[in-house]
Amino acid sequence: MVKYMIVYEFKAVVNKQQTAAIDEAIRTTQFIRNKCLRFWMDNQGVKPYDLNKYTAVLANEFDFADKLNSMARQAAAERVAFAIKRFFDNCKAKIPGKKGYPQFQKNNRSVEYKTSGWKLSEDRKYITFTDKCNIGKVKLKGTYDLHFYASSAEELFPRRHAHQYAQIKRVRIVRRSNGYYIQFCIDAERNIDLQPTGNTIGIDVGLNYFYTDNEGNQVENPRYLRKSEKALKRLQRRVSKKQKGSNNRSYAIKRLGRKHLKVSRQRKDFAVKLARYVVMSNDFVAYEDLKVRNMVCNSRLAKSINDASWSLFTSWLNYFSLVFGKVVVAVPPNYTSQNCSSCGEVVKKSLSVRTHICKCGCILDRDENAARNILAKGSKVTGYLTNTAGSAEINALGQNNLCLVSESLQDKLAG
């Protein structure tokens, strides 16, 4: 049983008055966030609780801040607390380069409510925002069914302590180039029982192919940005030709934003579906722990690396590993392409050499050789062994869906 937070997103059908009210709420959220950040900069020893209390001070001082729901103001302060925590965590980890010092926000696009300030209709097709921002009743356009989840305290326990059991923890209003969206963050449990497949896979991501596995199977790189680059350049030229501040320029910017949004959605759809397939088809997955942040410093390859979205793919691999109870491990990329997967000998080669040829007689595609080394490294790090056919035999991590050293896969299934 895995407990996690899922996000259901609906398109919001709003009128002009509601659009102006939502924009005002988003600007207020940005104002509160920036004021909390300034409060942290000017005072030493500020804790997250102090930031939450400071939002009440801002509500008393500014009338427009008081219109926003109190929990929405606290959610804005929590964003600052998270940014501060991430900065100090990066400093403690001594990551190279910039540590991500919290910055003032200039173009906020969302406002987040917690368990108050909103109410769902009985048919779950409308949501009403009850604070003083005057957003009002908004129609939800989507296919997700919210009837399975309790939206408020009273639905489960009408008398007392009900807020502790509400399943819809947060509601966000997100502004995008093609309109407004309502996101519901739901605290849910997911129990998916999958029979062990006995398969293992090592993945070497690349630019010619999105990835190559240890058996030589290759997945084509979709290159969504490259395919849309001509249309993006045309739309960008139209923006540059419009007069600044005009309605025509604003409309051209929206068209450009919609095109970029389509590219990002294509990338995410590809990454999610491929990661789900890989995790469901294998009991053990090993991939390279690439430092993409450092790799994009190469100006000749930066656009292609960002277009491939390796980090998005690996993050979904880790997510589905928790959902389906599989083992996914990231291994250091050192010498995965240079070492021979057959004898372990180091065979130096440049990036232009695409075939691995070793004196032991091993001739493989460069990426397939790297994928085999990645799988071997992952097995060594985790204690997960594979037989000569590449199928899983044992696991030393104590995972429920895997076998211990003293039992076989059939024994695990039997009992």
N, C-alpha and C positions, 0 to 999 in steps of 0.2 A: 504494500500500500504506500503510494507516494503522495505526499501533501505538497501542493504547489499553488501558485497563483496563475490563473489563466485570464486572458484578456479577450473579451468579446467587443467587436467594434461595429457600430451602426452609423449610417449616414443620417445627419440631422437635417430635417426639412424646416427651414427657418425663413421668416420674412425680414424686411429691411429693419424694422424696429428691433427684432431679436438679434439681428446681425450687429447692430450698433451696441446693444447691451452686452453681447458676448465679447466684442472687441474691448469695451470698457473694462469688463472683468479681467480680461487677459492683461491689459495695461496695468491694472491695479495689482495683479499678481506679480508682474515684473517690478513694479515700484516697491512692493513689500520685500521682495527678495533682495533687491539692491540696497534697501535701507538696512536690512538685517546684516548684509555683508559688510556695509560700512560700520555698523555697530560692532561687529567682530573685529574689524581692523583697528578701531579706535580704542578698544578696551581689552585688557589682558584677562585671561582666564575665563572667557565666555563659554558656557556650556550650551548644549542643545536646548535644555529647559529654559535657559535665559533668553534664547532667541524666540521661543514660543511666548514667553511673557512680554517680550518687546513688541510682538504683533498687537497685543492689546493696547499698549501705549500708542502705537501708530493709529489704531482705530479711534482712540479718544482725541487724537491731535488732528486727524484729517477726516473730513466727512465722507469723502469718496471711498476711503479705506474701510470705514465702518459699514458701508453697504455690502461689502463682500462677507460671506459667511465666515464665522470665527474659525471653523476647522479648515476652510480653504486658505485662510491666512496662515494657519499653522503648517499646512502642507507646503506653502511657499517657503516658510522658515526651514522646514525639513530638507528642502533642496539645498539650501545653503549649508546646513550641517553635514549633509552627505558630501558636498564638494570639499568641505574642509577636511573631513575624515579621509577622503581619497587622497588629498594632497599630502597629509601626514603619513599615510600608509605608503605612498610612493617614496617619500623621503626615508622612511625606515627601511624599505626594501632596497634603497640605493639604486633605483633604476637609472640607466644612463639618459642624459639629455634633460629636457624640461620635466619638472615634477607635477605640472598642472596646477599652478597657484590659482585659487578661485578668482574668476573675472566677473565684472559687472555685465549684466545681460542687456543686450541692445534690441533684440528682436524675438521676444518670447512669443510662443505660438499656442500655449495651452494654459488652462486653469483646472485645478484639481480639487474636488470635494471629497470628504471622507464619508462618514455615515450620517451626516446631517446636511441640510440645505437642499435636499432633493427628495422627490417621491415618485415612484413608478405607479402607473395606472394598473388597474386590475387585469386588463388584457395584455399588459407588458408592451404595448405599442406606443406609449407616450411617456414622457418624463417631464415633471414639473419642478423647476428650480424655485425654491421658496424664500431665498434671501432677498435683499433690497436692491439687487441689480436689475430687477424687472425683466429677466430673461423669459420667464413664464413657461408655458406648456410647449414642448417640442416633440414633434413626431419622429419616431425612430424607423428608419428604412433599412431592413436587413433580414437575414434568414435565421439567425440564431434564436433559440428558444430560451427565454429567461424564466420560464415557469418552474424550472427545477431548482431555482436558487432563491433563498430568502433575501429580500431586499432591505428589510428593516428589522428592528428588534421585535416589534409587535407580532410579526408573522409567525415566529416560533414560540416566543415566551411573552405573552402580552402584558404581564404584570411587572416583572422585575428581572434585572440582570440580562435583559434580552439583547442589549447591544453587544454582548460578548459572543453571541452566536449568529449574528447576521453574516451571511455568506458573501454578499456584495460589499467589499471593504472600501472601494474607492470608485469614483466616477470622474472621468476627465472629459473636458471639452477641448478638442484639438482642431486648430485651424490649419488647413492645407490649401494648396493652390486651386483645388477643385471644389472647395466648400468646407463645411464643418462636420466633424465626426464626434460621436459620443462613445467613449470607451468605458467598459465595466470591468473592473479588476475583481475577480471572484476567487475566493479561497475554497479550493475544491480538492478532493482526493481522487486519485486515479489508480485503478488496479487492473493491470493488463497482464494476463498470464500467457507467456509465449513458450512453446516447446523449444528446448535448445536445438540449434541447427547443426552444431559441431563444426562450424566454419570459422575461420579467422581471416583477417585481411590487414595488409599493410598498405597505406596510401601515401603516394608521393604526388603532391600537387605541383602544377606547372602552368606555363603559359601556352605552349603548343596544344596540350590537352589539359583539361581541367584537373584530372588526376589519372594516374596509372597505378594499378594495384599489383600485388606480388605475383599474380598469375598472368600478367601482361594485358589485362583488360583495360581499355582506355575509354574515358568519357570526354566527349567533345567540349571545348570551351565555347560557351554561347556568345561571348563578346557583345553583350547588349549595348554598351556605350558606343563601341565602334560602329555598330550597325545603325545607331540613331545619331551619329555624329553629324552627318550632313544636314539632317533636319534641325538639330540643335544649333548649328552654326547659322542657318538661315533665320531661325527665330531670334537668335542673339543679334543679328544684323538689324532686324526690324526694331528691336528694342533700342539700339544705339541711334537709330535714325529719328526716333520720336522725341518731341520736345519734353524736357524734364518738367514734371509736375502736371502734365496733361493727362486727360482720361485715356487717350490713345496709348500713351506709354504704359499706363497702369494695366490696360487690357493686354498689351503685348507681353508684359512681365508675367501676367497670369498664364498666358499660353505657353511661355517658356517654362514656367514652373510646372505646368501639367505634364509637359514632355519629360522633364527630369523626374517627376514623380512616377511616371510610367516605367522608366528605366530602373528605378530603385525597387519598384514592385516586382518587376521581372526577375531581378537578381534574387530577391527574397524568396519568391515562389520556387525558383530553381534550386536554391540552397536548401530550403525546407524539405522539398520532395526527395531530393537526392540523399540528404542526411538521414531521413526517415527510412528510406530503402536500404541504405548501407547498414544501419544499426539493426533493423529487423532481420536482415539476411545473414548476420554474423553474430557470434557470441563474443568475439574479441576484435577490437578495432584499434590500430596503432597509426598515428599520423605524426608529421613533423611539427615541432613547436617553433614555427618560424616567427622571427621578429619583423613583422610586416612594417612596423613603424620605422625601422632602420632601412629596410629594403627600398622603400619609396624615396629615399634620398637620391637614388639613381634617377636622374631626370629623364633618361632615355626609356626607362621601363616603368616609371611611376604610374602613368595612365593605364597601362596594361595590367599592372599589379592591382590597382584599385578597382579596375573593371572586373577582375576575376573574383574579388570578394572572398578570399580564403578564410579570413577571420570570421565572417558571417557563417560560412559553412561549418567550420570547426566548433563554433559556439552552439550551433544546432545539433552537432554530433554529441556534444556533452549533455545537452538538454535531453535528447531522446535516450541517451544511455541511462539516465535516471528514471525516465518514464517506463522503459521496457526492461530495466534491470540487467543491462549489458555492461561490459567493461570497455571503456574507451580511454586510451592513454596517449599522452603527448610525449614524444621522445626528442632529445636534442638532435639537431640536424647535422652535427659534426661528422664529416667523412661518410655520410650515407651514400653519396654518389661516387666517391673515390675508392672505397673499399670493395673488394670482390665479394659477392654474396656466397660464392662457392668455397673459396680457400681463405679469405680474409686478407689477401695481399692488397697493398695500396697501389692503385693504378691511377697515376696522375693524368688528368684530361681537362681541357678547357671547356667552356660552355658550348662552343661550336661543335664539339665531338659528341654525337648523339648515340654512339654504339660503344658498349663496354666490351673490351677484348682483353682477356687475361691470359698469361702464359700457361695457366692450368688447363686451358681449353674452354673456358666459360665465355660464351659470346651471347650477350643479351642487349636489349635496348637499355639505354642509360637509365631511364626512369623506372623500368621494371627491376633493374638491379638495385636501385635506391629503395624501392618499395619492399624488396625482400630484406634488405638491411634494416629498414624501419621496423618490420614485423619481428625480426630477430632481436632488435634492441628492446622493443616493447615487451616481448616475452621474457627477456632476461631481467628487466627492471621489475616486472610485476610477479614473476614466478609462474607465469602462465605458459605451459608447454604445449607444443604442437607436434604431431607425428609427421612422417615423411610426406603424407598426402596433403598436408596443410590444414588438417582438421583439428579441432580442439580435443585435448585429452584431460588435462587437469588444470586446476587453478588454486593458487595459494592465498587468495585474498579473502576467502571466507564469504564470498558472495552466495546468495541463496540459489541462483540459477546455474551455478558452476560446481564443478566436482573438486573434492579434496584429493590429496595425493593417494590416499589409500582406497579410493573407490572409483569405479568406472562410470561412464556416462549412463549406461543401462541401469546401474545400481542407483544412481541419483534419480532417474525417472521413476524407478520402481518404489522408491521410498523416501 
